[in-house]
């Protein structure tokens, strides 16, 4: 169960949810390839050097295993970072949560949203990611980088604000 699911207020429903784009994994993939290749290379050298000096062979095996472990940790950390970010539009608020062990949340009632901007690079437009900047009344401004489908996120926020403004006040 996600953070937002656990913290919905009475009568609130999730309208749209997104997260970080897969490009946030590129650094983790690059590091995984570098450390993984180095680890495999050391293990291949160890295998070829089985009859050689035992101290060197043991160091090659230990180094290869350590580098493969570092590669796995890099990939795991990237996946956790991507999956630990939630960006949700509900019928009452915009909720953004970042973090796994430590948590940073930004929750803004739709009535308090002053503007919502999207910044996209050329590569972002091609691949479908960008930066969403939510500005609230009172000067609170929160940028969120590498958001998947930022234009759709902004559209959903705007639609919910319109629905809220169209509701007759009781």
N, CA, C and O of each residue as an XYZ file, in Angstrom:
680
protein
N       0.848     -1.175      0.000
C       0.000      0.000      0.000
C       0.893      1.238      0.000
O       1.843      1.324      0.778
N       0.590      2.176     -0.859
C       1.428      3.358     -1.003
C       1.166      4.371      0.114
O       0.184      4.279      0.852
N       2.076      5.333      0.209
C       1.950      6.411      1.199
C       0.632      7.156      1.027
O      -0.072      7.417      2.002
N       0.301      7.497     -0.215
C      -0.904      8.281     -0.478
C      -2.152      7.474     -0.133
O      -3.089      8.009      0.460
N      -2.172      6.199     -0.495
C      -3.316      5.351     -0.161
C      -3.566      5.341      1.347
O      -4.717      5.363      1.785
N      -2.512      5.307      2.129
C      -2.635      5.274      3.586
C      -3.100      6.604      4.175
O      -3.653      6.631      5.274
N      -2.881      7.710      3.454
C      -3.129      9.035      4.016
C      -4.212      9.823      3.284
O      -4.212     11.053      3.314
N      -5.125      9.126      2.634
C      -6.253      9.818      2.007
C      -7.189     10.344      3.084
O      -7.420      9.678      4.093
N      -7.727     11.541      2.868
C      -8.682     12.090      3.814
C     -10.095     11.675      3.392
O     -10.293     11.170      2.287
N     -11.049     11.886      4.253
C     -12.423     11.454      4.002
C     -12.960     12.046      2.700
O     -12.884     13.254      2.477
N     -13.497     11.188      1.854
C     -14.076     11.615      0.586
C     -13.058     11.877     -0.513
O     -13.419     12.362     -1.585
N     -11.813     11.569     -0.265
C     -10.757     11.838     -1.243
C     -10.469     10.589     -2.073
O     -10.392      9.481     -1.541
N     -10.314     10.778     -3.368
C      -9.973      9.669     -4.272
C      -8.802     10.077     -5.145
O      -8.632     11.250     -5.478
N      -8.003      9.096     -5.508
C      -6.862      9.337     -6.389
C      -7.371      9.460     -7.817
O      -8.103      8.597     -8.304
N      -6.978     10.539     -8.483
C      -7.383     10.796     -9.859
C      -6.262     10.409    -10.822
O      -6.517      9.827    -11.877
N      -5.030     10.730    -10.459
C      -3.892     10.466    -11.340
C      -2.654     10.247    -10.483
O      -2.433     10.954     -9.500
N      -1.852      9.266    -10.863
C      -0.598      8.997    -10.152
C       0.517      8.791    -11.161
O       0.323      8.159    -12.199
N       1.674      9.325    -10.848
C       2.855      9.127    -11.680
C       4.064      9.031    -10.754
O       3.931      9.076     -9.531
N       5.210      8.902    -11.339
C       6.434      8.802    -10.555
C       7.603      9.315    -11.368
O       7.428     10.062    -12.330
N       8.791      8.908    -10.973
C       9.973      9.303    -11.711
C      10.069      8.486    -12.997
O       9.665      7.324    -13.046
N      10.601      9.106    -14.016
C      10.790      8.464    -15.313
C      11.942      7.459    -15.209
O      12.782      7.558    -14.315
N      11.973      6.499    -16.124
C      13.027      5.481    -16.087
C      14.423      6.060    -16.310
O      15.406      5.390    -15.995
N      14.546      7.272    -16.837
C      15.870      7.849    -17.065
C      16.640      8.052    -15.764
O      17.864      8.176    -15.792
N      15.946      8.089    -14.623
C      16.658      8.223    -13.346
C      17.508      6.984    -13.074
O      18.399      7.016    -12.224
N      17.241      5.904    -13.785
C      18.014      4.682    -13.605
C      19.292      4.657    -14.441
O      20.113      3.756    -14.265
N      19.483      5.621    -15.345
C      20.640      5.589    -16.233
C      21.965      5.601    -15.476
O      22.881      4.858    -15.828
N      22.080      6.425    -14.454
C      23.313      6.459    -13.671
C      23.539      5.111    -12.982
O      24.657      4.595    -12.970
N      22.486      4.552    -12.415
C      22.611      3.255    -11.745
C      22.997      2.169    -12.754
O      23.819      1.305    -12.450
N      22.412      2.208    -13.938
C      22.737      1.224    -14.971
C      24.194      1.372    -15.396
O      24.908      0.379    -15.538
N      24.633      2.615    -15.599
C      26.026      2.857    -15.990
C      26.994      2.316    -14.936
O      27.946      1.613    -15.273
N      26.755      2.640    -13.667
C      27.633      2.161    -12.591
C      27.581      0.637    -12.472
O      28.597     -0.005    -12.209
N      26.398      0.068    -12.665
C      26.259     -1.386    -12.601
C      27.086     -2.051    -13.695
O      27.748     -3.060    -13.452
N      27.047     -1.490    -14.890
C      27.823     -2.054    -16.002
C      29.320     -1.945    -15.724
O      30.062     -2.904    -15.935
N      29.767     -0.779    -15.249
C      31.199     -0.579    -14.980
C      31.694     -1.546    -13.896
O      32.663     -2.277    -14.102
N      31.013     -1.542    -12.732
C      31.448     -2.410    -11.641
C      31.249     -3.883    -11.983
O      32.079     -4.719    -11.626
N      30.167     -4.204    -12.664
C      29.901     -5.587    -13.043
C      30.935     -6.111    -14.020
O      31.414     -7.235    -13.871
N      31.288     -5.307    -15.023
C      32.299     -5.732    -15.999
C      33.658     -5.934    -15.330
O      34.363     -6.902    -15.615
N      34.012     -5.015    -14.444
C      35.287     -5.151    -13.723
C      35.276     -6.401    -12.844
O      36.277     -7.112    -12.760
N      34.153     -6.667    -12.195
C      34.047     -7.868    -11.355
C      34.138     -9.142    -12.166
O      34.827    -10.082    -11.770
N      33.448     -9.186    -13.302
C      33.508    -10.369    -14.173
C      34.923    -10.560    -14.710
O      35.414    -11.686    -14.791
N      35.578     -9.454    -15.080
C      36.953     -9.538    -15.588
C      37.884    -10.142    -14.526
O      38.711    -11.000    -14.837
N      37.748     -9.696    -13.296
C      38.587    -10.258    -12.224
C      38.292    -11.735    -11.995
O      39.209    -12.521    -11.754
N      37.031    -12.114    -12.069
C      36.693    -13.530    -11.873
C      37.197    -14.389    -13.033
O      37.598    -15.533    -12.823
N      37.180    -13.852    -14.246
C      37.741    -14.586    -15.391
C      39.249    -14.740    -15.219
O      39.788    -15.821    -15.455
N      39.935    -13.672    -14.811
C      41.379    -13.767    -14.544
C      41.667    -14.768    -13.437
O      42.633    -15.525    -13.522
N      40.849    -14.779    -12.413
C      41.008    -15.743    -11.320
C      40.885    -17.168    -11.849
O      41.679    -18.040    -11.498
N      39.890    -17.394    -12.688
C      39.653    -18.731    -13.247
C      40.833    -19.174    -14.109
O      41.231    -20.337    -14.054
N      41.391    -18.274    -14.896
C      42.546    -18.597    -15.750
C      43.816    -18.785    -14.936
O      44.733    -19.487    -15.362
N      43.870    -18.168    -13.782
C      45.083    -18.156    -12.961
C      45.002    -19.174    -11.820
O      45.729    -19.035    -10.837
N      44.168    -20.160    -11.916
C      43.966    -21.135    -10.835
C      45.266    -21.768    -10.362
O      45.418    -22.037     -9.171
N      46.203    -22.010    -11.265
C      47.449    -22.671    -10.875
C      48.500    -21.703    -10.393
O      49.582    -22.139     -9.999
N      48.238    -20.416    -10.404
C      49.236    -19.399    -10.048
C      49.360    -19.209     -8.552
O      48.934    -20.045     -7.755
N      49.953    -18.088     -8.196
C      50.156    -17.755     -6.790
C      48.808    -17.665     -6.074
O      47.890    -16.992     -6.543
N      48.700    -18.336     -4.954
C      47.418    -18.431     -4.260
C      46.947    -17.096     -3.687
O      45.746    -16.830     -3.662
N      47.865    -16.262     -3.233
C      47.490    -14.977     -2.665
C      46.886    -14.049     -3.703
O      45.899    -13.365     -3.431
N      47.467    -14.024     -4.876
C      46.967    -13.187     -5.957
C      45.625    -13.700     -6.449
O      44.705    -12.920     -6.691
N      45.516    -15.024     -6.596
C      44.264    -15.616     -7.067
C      43.126    -15.336     -6.091
O      42.018    -15.000     -6.507
N      43.394    -15.472     -4.816
C      42.371    -15.212     -3.807
C      41.947    -13.746     -3.826
O      40.763    -13.439     -3.683
N      42.900    -12.849     -4.000
C      42.584    -11.425     -4.061
C      41.731    -11.115     -5.295
O      40.809    -10.303     -5.230
N      42.049    -11.775     -6.429
C      41.252    -11.569     -7.641
C      39.821    -12.059     -7.433
O      38.870    -11.389     -7.836
N      39.669    -13.209     -6.814
C      38.326    -13.740     -6.578
C      37.546    -12.828     -5.623
O      36.385    -12.506     -5.876
N      38.179    -12.423     -4.544
C      37.515    -11.557     -3.571
C      37.172    -10.202     -4.200
O      36.083     -9.672     -3.977
N      38.091     -9.648     -4.977
C      37.841     -8.376     -5.648
C      36.704     -8.486     -6.660
O      35.866     -7.589     -6.757
N      36.675     -9.581     -7.410
C      35.610     -9.796     -8.386
C      34.247     -9.898     -7.719
O      33.274     -9.300     -8.178
N      34.186    -10.649     -6.650
C      32.924    -10.801     -5.918
C      32.495     -9.460     -5.306
O      31.317     -9.106     -5.338
N      33.462     -8.720     -4.750
C      33.149     -7.411     -4.150
C      32.625     -6.444     -5.207
O      31.665     -5.716     -4.952
N      33.240     -6.424     -6.387
C      32.780     -5.530     -7.453
C      31.391     -5.922     -7.955
O      30.583     -5.046     -8.263
N      31.100     -7.210     -8.041
C      29.757     -7.642     -8.428
C      28.728     -7.239     -7.367
O      27.596     -6.880     -7.694
N      29.129     -7.302     -6.105
C      28.225     -6.874     -5.028
C      27.963     -5.371     -5.115
O      26.830     -4.928     -4.926
N      28.996     -4.589     -5.400
C      28.823     -3.142     -5.558
C      27.901     -2.852     -6.741
O      27.056     -1.959     -6.667
N      28.061     -3.603     -7.833
C      27.191     -3.429     -9.007
C      25.731     -3.695     -8.637
O      24.840     -2.944     -9.032
N      25.491     -4.756     -7.886
C      24.117     -5.082     -7.475
C      23.545     -4.010     -6.555
O      22.368     -3.665     -6.661
N      24.363     -3.485     -5.660
C      23.919     -2.427     -4.747
C      23.574     -1.160     -5.524
O      22.577     -0.503     -5.223
N      24.389     -0.811     -6.523
C      24.114      0.382     -7.352
C      22.763      0.248     -8.041
O      21.971      1.190     -8.043
N      22.496     -0.907     -8.622
C      21.227     -1.098     -9.327
C      20.059     -1.077     -8.346
O      19.025     -0.466     -8.617
N      20.224     -1.740     -7.215
C      19.177     -1.781     -6.197
C      18.863     -0.373     -5.696
O      17.695     -0.016     -5.538
N      19.905      0.431     -5.444
C      19.701      1.801     -4.955
C      18.945      2.638     -5.987
O      18.075      3.428     -5.620
N      19.260      2.477     -7.259
C      18.548      3.211     -8.302
C      17.082      2.837     -8.379
O      16.221      3.704     -8.525
N      16.799      1.557     -8.281
C      15.406      1.089     -8.327
C      14.632      1.582     -7.109
O      13.481      1.998     -7.235
N      15.251      1.539     -5.936
C      14.586      2.024     -4.716
C      14.300      3.519     -4.835
O      13.218      3.975     -4.466
N      15.267      4.285     -5.349
C      15.066      5.729     -5.513
C      13.876      6.004     -6.427
O      13.046      6.864     -6.130
N      13.794      5.281     -7.528
C      12.698      5.506     -8.477
C      11.353      5.121     -7.866
O      10.372      5.852     -8.006
N      11.308      3.988     -7.198
C      10.047      3.490     -6.659
C       9.621      4.184     -5.372
O       8.473      4.045     -4.949
N      10.527      4.929     -4.742
C      10.203      5.600     -3.477
C       9.641      7.001     -3.695
O       9.493      7.764     -2.741
N       9.329      7.340     -4.934
C       8.773      8.658     -5.241
C       7.358      8.495     -5.764
O       7.123      7.757     -6.721
N       6.419      9.185     -5.135
C       5.015      9.163     -5.562
C       4.574     10.587     -5.857
O       4.868     11.511     -5.098
N       3.870     10.753     -6.958
C       3.297     12.047     -7.331
C       1.851     11.790     -7.706
O       1.562     11.127     -8.702
N       0.944     12.323     -6.895
C      -0.467     11.971     -7.023
C      -1.332     13.224     -7.039
O      -1.089     14.186     -6.311
N      -2.346     13.178     -7.891
C      -3.392     14.196     -7.904
C      -4.650     13.512     -7.395
O      -5.054     12.478     -7.927
N      -5.270     14.079     -6.372
C      -6.546     13.566     -5.883
C      -7.618     14.606     -6.204
O      -7.329     15.652     -6.784
N      -8.828     14.311     -5.827
C      -9.899     15.279     -6.049
C      -9.843     16.445     -5.061
O     -10.653     17.368     -5.150
N      -8.880     16.410     -4.106
C      -8.768     17.484     -3.116
C      -7.370     18.090     -2.993
O      -7.240     19.237     -2.565
N      -6.312     17.340     -3.361
C      -4.946     17.810     -3.132
C      -3.985     17.315     -4.205
O      -4.300     16.446     -5.017
N      -2.798     17.912     -4.167
C      -1.638     17.416     -4.900
C      -0.692     16.888     -3.829
O      -0.341     17.612     -2.897
N      -0.278     15.630     -3.958
C       0.589     15.008     -2.966
C       1.838     14.502     -3.671
O       1.758     13.772     -4.658
N       3.006     14.905     -3.143
C       4.275     14.462     -3.681
C       5.096     13.911     -2.521
O       5.321     14.604     -1.528
N       5.538     12.676     -2.646
C       6.322     12.031     -1.583
C       7.614     11.502     -2.180
O       7.599     10.806     -3.195
N       8.730     11.835     -1.546
C      10.040     11.390     -1.987
C      10.735     10.733     -0.800
O      10.719     11.264      0.310
N      11.339      9.585     -1.038
C      12.154      8.950     -0.010
C      11.631      7.610      0.438
O      10.443      7.307      0.330
N      12.558      6.811      0.946
C      12.231      5.472      1.432
C      12.485      5.389      2.930
O      11.542      5.227      3.704
N      13.724      5.495      3.347
C      14.028      5.478      4.785
C      13.696      6.823      5.417
O      13.072      6.887      6.477
N      14.118      7.888      4.759
C      13.698      9.221      5.179
C      12.653      9.679      4.177
O      12.691      9.279      3.014
N      11.735     10.499      4.609
C      10.615     10.872      3.761
C      10.467     12.390      3.727
O      10.566     13.067      4.750
N      10.228     12.906      2.519
C       9.939     14.318      2.326
C       8.624     14.390      1.563
O       8.515     13.871      0.452
N       7.629     15.035      2.160
C       6.324     15.120      1.502
C       5.966     16.570      1.245
O       6.359     17.472      1.984
N       5.209     16.767      0.178
C       4.687     18.077     -0.189
C       3.220     17.843     -0.515
O       2.892     17.175     -1.495
N       2.350     18.390      0.302
C       0.913     18.228      0.110
C       0.289     19.608      0.039
O       0.500     20.447      0.915
N      -0.484     19.832     -1.017
C      -1.065     21.137     -1.242
C      -2.518     20.968     -1.657
O      -2.827     20.274     -2.626
N      -3.400     21.610     -0.911
C      -4.811     21.582     -1.280
C      -4.978     22.252     -2.640
O      -4.297     23.231     -2.945
N      -5.882     21.723     -3.446
C      -6.085     22.262     -4.784
C      -6.441     23.747     -4.765
O      -6.059     24.489     -5.671
N      -7.183     24.190     -3.718
C      -7.542     25.605     -3.615
C      -6.305     26.486     -3.438
O      -6.345     27.677     -3.749
N      -5.215     25.917     -2.945
C      -4.002     26.680     -2.666
C      -2.995     26.644     -3.812
O      -1.946     27.283     -3.728
N      -3.295     25.907     -4.882
C      -2.390     25.857     -6.026
C      -2.539     27.151     -6.809
O      -3.608     27.455     -7.339
N      -1.456     27.904     -6.873
C      -1.467     29.169     -7.600
C      -1.109     28.950     -9.068
O      -1.739     29.520     -9.959
N      -0.091     28.120     -9.312
C       0.289     27.786    -10.684
C       1.041     26.464    -10.689
O       1.569     26.021     -9.669
N       1.073     25.857    -11.845
C       1.826     24.623    -12.013
C       2.526     24.713    -13.362
O       1.884     24.843    -14.405
N       3.835     24.641    -13.323
C       4.626     24.792    -14.537
C       5.329     23.504    -14.912
O       5.580     22.645    -14.067
N       5.643     23.384    -16.187
C       6.369     22.221    -16.691
C       7.562     22.716    -17.499
O       7.425     23.586    -18.359
N       8.725     22.158    -17.216
C       9.935     22.453    -17.986
C      10.407     21.147    -18.611
O      10.613     20.153    -17.915
N      10.577     21.158    -19.934
C      11.028     19.958    -20.632
C      12.218     20.300    -21.534
O      12.191     21.292    -22.262
N      13.237     19.484    -21.478
C      14.340     19.603    -22.419
C      13.925     18.882    -23.702
O      12.875     18.243    -23.751
N      14.752     18.989    -24.729
C      14.462     18.278    -25.973
C      14.406     16.777    -25.702
O      13.479     16.099    -26.148
N      15.383     16.261    -24.982
C      15.400     14.833    -24.668
C      14.200     14.465    -23.807
O      13.624     13.389    -23.967
N      13.821     15.354    -22.896
C      12.655     15.113    -22.061
C      11.381     15.020    -22.881
O      10.526     14.174    -22.616
N      11.255     15.878    -23.864
C      10.070     15.821    -24.737
C      10.033     14.530    -25.535
O       8.971     13.932    -25.712
N      11.187     14.101    -26.014
C      11.251     12.868    -26.808
C      10.912     11.654    -25.952
O      10.147     10.786    -26.369
N      11.487     11.599    -24.753
C      11.315     10.418    -23.895
C      10.129     10.511    -22.947
O       9.735      9.498    -22.368
N       9.544     11.696    -22.769
C       8.352     11.825    -21.940
C       8.602     12.112    -20.475
O       7.925     11.560    -19.608
N       9.589     12.989    -20.185
C       9.808     13.393    -18.796
C      10.128     14.878    -18.738
O      10.462     15.492    -19.751
N      10.022     15.446    -17.549
C      10.323     16.860    -17.364
C      10.266     17.237    -15.902
O      10.112     16.385    -15.027
N      10.394     18.527    -15.650
C      10.327     19.058    -14.296
C       8.973     19.720    -14.105
O       8.546     20.532    -14.925
N       8.307     19.369    -13.024
C       7.032     19.983    -12.678
C       7.291     20.899    -11.481
O       7.875     20.486    -10.480
N       6.840     22.157    -11.607
C       6.997     23.122    -10.513
C       5.599     23.514    -10.051
O       4.824     24.112    -10.798
N       5.292     23.162     -8.800
C       3.994     23.492     -8.211
C       4.192     24.697     -7.302
O       4.968     24.650     -6.348
N       3.475     25.785     -7.615
C       3.538     26.999     -6.804
C       2.241     27.132     -6.023
O       1.149     27.111     -6.591
N       2.381     27.267     -4.714
C       1.218     27.456     -3.867
C       1.106     28.897     -3.417
O       2.061     29.668     -3.521
N      -0.071     29.259     -2.914
C      -0.244     30.608     -2.384
C       0.678     30.775     -1.187
O       0.932     29.823     -0.450
N       1.165     31.961     -1.004
C       2.083     32.205      0.103
C       3.530     31.984     -0.275
O       4.411     32.038      0.583
N       3.791     31.733     -1.557
C       5.169     31.638     -2.019
C       5.794     30.269     -1.971
O       6.970     30.134     -2.311
N       5.058     29.231     -1.560
C       5.660     27.912     -1.540
C       5.797     27.404     -2.975
O       4.828     27.385     -3.734
N       7.002     26.997     -3.330
C       7.281     26.509     -4.669
C       8.088     25.234     -4.558
O       9.081     25.189     -3.832
N       7.679     24.207     -5.262
C       8.344     22.922     -5.149
C       8.595     22.338     -6.541
O       7.647     21.985     -7.242
N       9.881     22.231     -6.951
C      10.179     21.606     -8.238
C      10.400     20.092     -8.072
O      10.981     19.643     -7.084
N       9.934     19.332     -9.039
C      10.137     17.883     -9.043
C      10.707     17.498    -10.397
O      10.059     17.675    -11.428
N      11.931     16.967    -10.386
C      12.673     16.664    -11.605
C      12.403     15.253    -12.118
O      12.100     14.338    -11.352
N      12.520     15.108    -13.424
C      12.407     13.829    -14.133
C      11.086     13.118    -13.869
O      11.047     11.901    -13.686
N      10.015     13.888    -13.852
C       8.677     13.341    -13.657
C       8.215     12.703    -14.962
O       8.356     13.292    -16.033
N       7.675     11.523    -14.868
C       7.126     10.846    -16.032
C       5.800     11.492    -16.414
O       4.939     11.684    -15.556
N       5.625     11.825    -17.674
C       4.403     12.440    -18.222
C       4.021     13.733    -17.491
O       2.930     13.822    -16.928
N       4.907     14.731    -17.495
C       4.637     15.971    -16.739
C       3.453     16.769    -17.276
O       2.730     17.391    -16.497
N       3.242     16.764    -18.575
C       2.125     17.522    -19.150
C       0.800     16.925    -18.682
O      -0.132     17.664    -18.365
N       0.709     15.596    -18.635
C      -0.508     14.930    -18.158
C      -0.736     15.227    -16.677
O      -1.874     15.421    -16.248
N       0.347     15.263    -15.895
C       0.235     15.593    -14.475
C      -0.364     16.989    -14.318
O      -1.300     17.185    -13.543
N       0.184     17.964    -15.061
C      -0.335     19.334    -15.000
C      -1.796     19.379    -15.443
O      -2.611     20.054    -14.814
N      -2.128     18.683    -16.498
C      -3.506     18.654    -17.008
C      -4.466     18.122    -15.949
O      -5.551     18.672    -15.757
N      -4.072     17.066    -15.271
C      -4.929     16.480    -14.238
C      -5.135     17.440    -13.074
O      -6.241     17.543    -12.543
N      -4.075     18.146    -12.672
C      -4.203     19.138    -11.599
C      -5.172     20.230    -12.031
O      -6.061     20.616    -11.272
N      -4.995     20.727    -13.253
C      -5.865     21.793    -13.747
C      -7.322     21.345    -13.848
O      -8.231     22.112    -13.530
N      -7.545     20.112    -14.286
C      -8.915     19.601    -14.373
C      -9.559     19.503    -12.996
O     -10.737     19.825    -12.840
N      -8.812     19.070    -12.013
C      -9.363     18.953    -10.666
C      -9.654     20.332    -10.066
O     -10.635     20.499     -9.342
N      -8.812     21.310    -10.363
C      -9.062     22.674     -9.889
C     -10.337     23.206    -10.541
O     -11.158     23.836     -9.874
N     -10.506     22.959    -11.828
C     -11.725     23.399    -12.533
C     -12.967     22.757    -11.924
O     -13.972     23.434    -11.708
N     -12.905     21.462    -11.648
C     -14.049     20.773    -11.040
C     -14.370     21.365     -9.681
O     -15.533     21.513     -9.305
N     -13.311     21.702     -8.947
C     -13.507     22.286     -7.619
C     -14.161     23.666     -7.733
O     -15.033     24.007     -6.934
N     -13.744     24.457     -8.719
C     -14.307     25.789     -8.898
C     -15.749     25.733     -9.413
O     -16.547     26.625     -9.124
N     -16.080     24.687    -10.174
C     -17.427     24.550    -10.724
C     -18.439     24.044     -9.703
O     -19.645     24.196     -9.899
N     -17.956     23.439     -8.603
C     -18.877     22.910     -7.578
C     -19.594     24.060     -6.885
O     -18.965     25.046     -6.499
N     -20.908     23.937     -6.727
C     -21.617     24.964     -5.943
C     -21.235     24.861     -4.470
O     -21.169     23.764     -3.914
N     -20.988     25.989     -3.855
C     -20.611     26.016     -2.431
C     -21.850     25.796     -1.581
O     -22.903     26.374     -1.848
N     -21.723     24.953     -0.548
C     -22.844     24.666      0.334
C     -22.886     25.616      1.511
O     -23.774     25.512      2.357
